[in-house]
Amino acid sequence: MELVDRKQDQEILVKWMKVFPVVAILGPRQCGKTTLARMLNADHYFDLENPRDAARLDQPQLALEDLKGLIVIDEIQRTPELFPLLRYLVDQAKDRKFVILGSASRDLIRQSSESLAGRIGYHYLGGFRLQDVGPEKMKDLWLRGGLPPSFLAGSYEESYLWRGQYVTTFLERDIPQLGITIPARTLRRFWLMLSHYHGQILNYAELGRSFGVSDMTVRNYCDILEGTFMIRILQPWYANAGKRLVKRPKLYIRDSGLFHTLLSIEKQEQLYSSPKLGASWEGFALDCVSRALGKENGDLYFWHTHGGAELDLFWQQGGQNWGVELKHEDAPRLTRSMQTAIRDLQLAGLWVVYPGKSSYKLAENVRVLCLSEIGTTWDYQ
């Protein structure tokens, strides 16, 4: 399999490692966490899915306390009792650093933050970035998603088959290993139903009625899928009390390839004829933009009034407000909704991101930007 240089993620990890004695790489299964960690040339590597490495850590203090340098522990969610020991080890030896890898964000963050407060930094690793594969492969990345085995498969058919098995394995093996006892068939049906709400306002009560369960059960299922990086719950921004604003979150399937698998979309022509084309592109572009902003896992919102004005992404940076509109159009124009968002949210700048090839200004503080031009850092000039 071709090796893709994930330079930006390597640079982020090196920066985190200078600040924190423990760095956690969090992300879904098969997103490349292990490959990225091995690029760090660690002095010691433990993979807790390897029976030999797991046996070496049966007595973790004896195994780890004499080690120096960089120590990587993969699939650490299997042994959460290691977290208190890591605190002791990094406090005892300043020349010892740990990189830990895990696939379940919420529980890992809770368990690690309780023991390693002030000693740990978190880096979310999704699939390949657009910058990793190059703008000329944007359509392939959109269709196949960023999970390396899917993107690098030899054909669309092989990619689609791999993603189908990934969904099955996730539901039948990974979810039970996290101690979650929901039947795989039930969660598959729920995940499939969620795919039809991709890019829409999430109504837990409505979903519960459709699925025949309570809204609390729906919230629990959503928490599981969000905590394992399968879906993104985007929260609304409603600081402006003078407007009647939507206060329910939006839902997206995180990986565009998995979204297409759930919709049985295998090839480009099927995607372009799908009624979900616009929603698919919105979710894909949202992921690309959030990663370019360095906000993969939080601090991004959407804004929507009951009067119809909306903004796909809103965030604050440097004491100012900023926004992004995601448009699957040939030549986006300035709309009344954009003007309302600029005025009501006091935006310092608004970018309209679209799949075209030319960037241009719509107004003094509004710029149309090609998705393929989004760089490794966001330009606030």
C-alpha positions in Angstrom: 0.0 0.0 0.0 1.3 3.5 -0.9 2.6 5.5 2.0 1.2 9.0 2.2 3.3 11.6 3.9 1.1 13.2 6.7 3.5 16.0 7.3 1.1 18.4 8.9 0.0 15.8 11.5 3.6 15.0 12.3 4.4 18.7 12.8 1.4 19.0 15.2 2.6 16.0 17.2 6.1 17.3 17.5 4.7 20.7 18.8 2.5 18.9 21.3 5.4 16.8 22.5 7.4 19.8 23.3 4.7 21.0 25.7 3.2 17.8 27.2 4.9 14.7 28.6 1.9 12.6 27.3 0.3 13.1 23.9 -2.9 11.2 22.9 -3.6 10.5 19.3 -7.4 9.9 19.0 -9.3 8.8 16.0 -11.4 6.1 14.4 -10.2 2.7 13.6 -7.9 2.4 10.5 -7.4 6.2 10.2 -3.6 5.8 10.3 -2.8 6.4 14.0 -0.3 3.5 14.2 1.4 4.5 10.9 1.7 8.1 12.1 3.1 7.0 15.5 5.7 4.7 13.9 6.9 7.7 11.9 8.0 9.3 15.3 10.8 6.6 15.6 9.9 5.8 19.2 12.4 4.1 21.5 9.8 1.7 22.7 6.5 0.5 21.1 3.7 -1.4 22.8 0.6 -2.5 20.8 -2.0 -3.8 23.2 -3.7 -5.8 20.4 -0.5 -7.8 20.1 -0.7 -10.6 22.7 3.0 -10.5 23.3 3.0 -6.7 24.1 -0.1 -7.1 26.2 1.6 -9.8 28.2 4.7 -7.6 28.7 2.3 -5.0 30.3 0.7 -7.5 32.7 2.9 -5.9 35.3 3.0 -2.4 33.8 5.2 -0.6 36.4 8.0 -3.2 36.1 7.8 -3.0 32.3 7.8 0.8 32.0 9.6 2.4 34.9 13.1 1.7 33.6 12.4 2.8 30.1 13.7 6.2 28.8 13.0 8.3 25.7 9.7 8.1 23.7 7.3 5.3 24.5 4.3 4.6 22.4 1.3 2.6 23.7 -1.2 1.7 21.0 -4.9 0.8 21.7 -4.6 2.1 25.3 -8.4 2.0 25.8 -7.9 -1.7 26.4 -6.1 -1.0 29.7 -7.4 2.3 31.2 -5.7 1.4 34.5 -2.5 2.6 33.0 -3.4 6.2 33.3 -2.6 6.7 37.0 0.7 4.9 36.4 1.6 7.2 33.5 1.2 10.2 35.8 3.6 8.7 38.3 6.1 7.8 35.5 6.2 11.2 33.8 6.5 13.0 37.2 9.5 10.8 38.1 11.5 11.1 34.9 11.5 14.3 32.8 13.4 12.5 30.0 10.5 10.1 29.4 7.6 10.9 27.1 4.6 8.9 26.1 2.4 8.9 23.0 -0.8 7.0 23.5 -3.2 5.9 20.8 -6.9 5.2 21.2 -10.2 4.8 19.2 -12.8 6.0 21.7 -12.5 9.7 22.4 -15.0 10.5 25.2 -14.0 7.7 27.6 -10.3 8.1 26.9 -10.4 11.9 27.5 -12.4 11.4 30.7 -10.1 8.7 32.0 -6.9 10.3 31.0 -7.9 13.9 32.1 -8.8 12.6 35.6 -5.3 11.1 36.0 -3.1 13.3 33.8 -4.6 16.8 34.2 -2.0 19.3 32.9 0.2 16.6 31.6 -1.6 15.5 28.4 -2.4 17.0 25.1 -4.9 15.6 22.6 -4.5 15.4 18.8 -7.5 14.2 16.8 -6.5 12.3 13.7 -9.1 11.7 11.0 -8.5 10.2 7.6 -6.2 11.8 5.0 -6.4 15.6 4.7 -6.8 17.2 1.3 -3.3 18.5 1.7 -2.0 15.0 2.2 -3.3 13.6 -1.1 -3.2 16.8 -3.2 -6.0 18.9 -4.7 -6.0 16.9 -7.9 -7.4 13.9 -6.0 -10.1 15.9 -4.3 -13.0 14.0 -6.0 -11.5 10.6 -5.1 -11.1 11.8 -1.5 -14.7 13.0 -1.4 -16.1 9.7 -2.8 -13.9 7.2 -1.0 -13.4 9.2 2.3 -10.1 9.6 4.0 -9.6 6.3 5.7 -6.3 5.1 4.2 -7.3 1.5 3.1 -10.4 3.0 1.4 -8.7 5.9 -0.3 -5.7 3.8 -1.5 -7.7 0.8 -2.7 -7.0 -0.2 -6.3 -10.5 0.5 -7.6 -13.8 2.0 -6.6 -15.2 -1.5 -6.2 -12.4 -2.5 -3.8 -12.8 0.7 -1.8 -16.5 0.2 -1.5 -16.1 -3.5 -0.4 -13.5 -2.5 2.2 -15.8 0.2 3.6 -18.7 -2.3 3.8 -16.6 -4.7 5.9 -15.3 -1.8 8.0 -18.9 -0.9 9.0 -19.6 -4.6 9.9 -16.4 -5.0 11.9 -17.0 -1.7 13.7 -20.5 -2.8 14.8 -19.8 -6.4 15.5 -16.3 -6.2 17.1 -15.2 -2.7 18.1 -18.5 -1.6 19.7 -18.7 -4.7 22.0 -15.0 -4.3 22.9 -15.9 -0.9 24.4 -18.3 -2.6 26.7 -21.4 -1.5 24.8 -24.1 -4.2 24.6 -26.4 -2.8 21.9 -27.0 -5.4 19.2 -25.0 -4.8 16.0 -28.2 -5.0 13.9 -29.9 -2.4 15.9 -27.0 0.1 15.8 -26.6 -0.5 12.0 -30.3 0.3 11.4 -29.9 3.4 13.5 -26.7 4.5 11.8 -28.3 4.0 8.4 -31.3 6.1 9.5 -28.9 8.8 10.7 -27.3 9.0 7.2 -30.6 10.4 5.9 -30.4 13.2 8.5 -26.8 14.1 7.3 -26.5 17.9 7.3 -29.9 18.5 8.9 -31.1 19.8 12.2 -31.2 16.9 14.7 -34.5 16.3 16.4 -34.0 13.6 19.0 -37.8 13.1 19.6 -38.5 12.8 15.9 -35.7 10.3 15.5 -37.0 8.3 18.5 -40.5 8.1 17.0 -39.1 7.0 13.7 -37.0 4.3 15.3 -39.5 3.3 17.9 -37.4 4.2 21.0 -37.2 7.1 23.5 -35.4 10.3 22.8 -33.0 9.4 25.6 -32.1 6.2 23.8 -31.5 8.2 20.6 -29.2 10.5 22.5 -27.3 7.4 23.9 -26.8 5.9 20.5 -25.7 9.3 19.1 -23.2 9.6 22.0 -21.8 6.2 21.1 -21.3 7.1 17.4 -19.9 10.5 18.2 -17.6 9.2 20.8 -16.2 6.7 18.3 -15.7 9.4 15.7 -18.4 8.1 13.3 -20.6 11.1 13.5 -20.2 14.9 14.1 -22.7 16.8 16.2 -22.4 20.4 15.4 -23.8 22.7 18.0 -25.7 25.9 17.2 -24.5 29.4 18.1 -27.2 31.4 19.9 -25.6 34.1 21.9 -27.8 36.7 20.2 -30.9 36.8 22.4 -32.7 39.3 20.0 -33.3 36.7 17.3 -35.5 33.5 17.3 -32.7 31.1 16.7 -32.5 27.3 16.1 -31.1 25.8 19.2 -30.9 22.1 18.2 -27.7 20.7 16.8 -26.8 19.5 13.3 -25.7 16.0 12.4 -23.0 14.9 9.9 -21.5 11.5 9.2 -17.8 12.3 9.7 -16.2 10.3 6.9 -17.7 11.0 3.4 -16.7 7.5 2.2 -18.7 5.8 5.1 -21.6 8.2 4.4 -21.6 7.0 0.7 -21.4 3.4 1.8 -24.5 3.8 4.0 -26.3 5.3 1.0 -25.0 2.4 -1.3 -23.1 4.9 -3.5 -20.1 3.3 -5.1 -19.1 5.4 -8.1 -18.8 9.1 -9.0 -21.7 9.0 -11.4 -24.0 7.6 -8.7 -22.9 10.4 -6.3 -23.6 13.1 -8.9 -27.1 11.7 -9.6 -27.9 11.3 -5.9 -30.4 13.6 -4.2 -27.9 13.7 -1.3 -25.2 15.3 -3.5 -25.3 18.8 -1.9 -25.5 17.3 1.7 -22.6 15.0 0.9 -20.4 17.8 -0.4 -21.3 20.0 2.6 -20.2 17.4 5.0 -16.9 16.7 3.1 -16.1 20.4 2.8 -17.0 21.0 6.5 -14.4 18.4 7.5 -11.8 19.9 5.2 -12.4 23.4 6.5 -12.5 22.4 10.2 -9.1 20.6 9.9 -7.6 23.6 8.0 -8.7 25.7 10.9 -7.2 23.3 13.5 -10.7 22.8 15.0 -11.3 19.2 14.2 -13.0 18.4 17.4 -14.7 21.5 18.8 -15.1 25.3 18.9 -17.1 25.3 15.7 -20.8 26.1 15.5 -23.5 26.8 12.9 -26.0 29.7 13.1 -29.7 29.5 11.9 -32.6 31.8 12.5 -36.2 30.8 12.3 -36.5 33.5 9.7 -34.3 31.5 7.3 -30.9 33.2 7.6 -28.1 30.8 8.3 -24.4 30.3 8.4 -22.8 26.8 8.0 -19.8 27.5 10.2 -19.1 30.1 12.9 -16.1 30.5 15.2 -14.2 33.1 17.1 -10.5 33.8 16.7 -8.3 36.6 17.9 -11.3 38.3 19.6 -13.3 38.5 16.3 -16.1 36.5 14.7 -15.7 34.6 11.5 -17.9 32.5 9.2 -17.9 30.0 6.3 -20.7 29.2 3.9 -20.4 25.9 2.0 -21.9 26.0 -1.5 -22.0 23.2 -4.1 -22.5 25.7 -6.9 -20.6 26.8 -10.0 -20.4 30.5 -9.1 -21.6 31.5 -5.6 -23.1 35.0 -5.2 -23.7 37.3 -2.3 -27.1 36.4 -0.7 -29.4 38.1 1.7 -28.7 35.3 4.2 -24.9 36.1 4.1 -25.6 39.8 4.6 -27.8 39.1 7.5 -25.1 36.8 9.1 -22.4 39.4 8.6 -24.6 42.1 10.2 -26.1 40.1 13.1 -22.9 38.2 14.0 -20.6 41.1 13.3 -18.3 39.0 11.2 -14.8 40.2 10.5 -14.8 37.9 7.5 -16.9 35.4 5.6 -15.6 32.8 3.2 -17.8 31.0 0.7 -16.2 27.7 0.0 -17.1 25.9 -3.2 -15.7 23.1 -5.5 -14.7 25.5 -8.4 -11.3 26.5 -9.6 -11.3 30.3 -9.2 -11.3 32.4 -6.0 -12.7 35.9 -6.0 -14.2 38.6 -3.8 -17.9 39.2 -3.4 -17.6 42.1 -1.0 -15.1 43.9 1.2 -15.1 41.1 3.8 -16.6 38.3 1.7 -14.4 36.0 -0.4 -15.2 33.0 -2.5 -12.6 30.3 -1.9 -11.9 27.0 -3.8 -11.9 24.1 -1.5 -8.8 22.8 -3.2 -7.0 26.0 -2.2 -7.5 25.5 1.6 -4.0 25.4 3.0 -2.5 24.1 6.2 -3.3 27.3 8.1 -6.3 29.6 7.7 -5.6 33.1 6.2 -7.2 35.8 8.4 -5.7 38.6 6.3 
